């Protein structure tokens, strides 16, 4: 898919926002949702998405929503740092299929990294254990300011 296109209201993130598909939530307010990636690249991999937006990527989003969204990305990254004590944190955001985007609803990845541990390929390790995701989400949520 190119950078341009029509927003698909049936994408998986839209379904999560509507409550049609469950998610292990880390943070939620009226505008933003953060939840555990079910196909994590590392322990604690969290996604942050705008709730009321139909932006397919960063280029489609309005600056006001981006401001709120990046503030929550920072808050989640700080909570991941406090909860899991990684050596580093990767924050990624893809725009278009050639850039690696697979779900066309604007989203950021917060991926903790530990020295000597390779980051996994998305979905390569299969779906995560839901009980483990719930424990990680509780640890991260407890550190949100």
Number of C-alpha atoms within 10 A of each C-alpha: 12 10 16 12 10 9 14 14 12 9 12 15 22 21 14 17 17 11 10 11 11 10 19 20 18 24 19 15 10 8 14 21 22 28 23 25 25 19 17 24 23 20 20 26 25 30 24 25 24 28 22 12 17 17 18 22 21 18 13 15 15 11 11 8 16 14 11 13 23 16 13 23 24 13 16 25 23 17 20 27 19 15 19 17 14 16 11 12 18 12 16 11 16 18 23 19 13 11 12 10 19 12 17 25 25 25 25 21 23 26 23 23 22 15 8 7 8 10 15 13 12 14 13 10 12 11 12 16 10 13 10 12 24 17 13 22 23 15 18 23 19 15 16 17 8
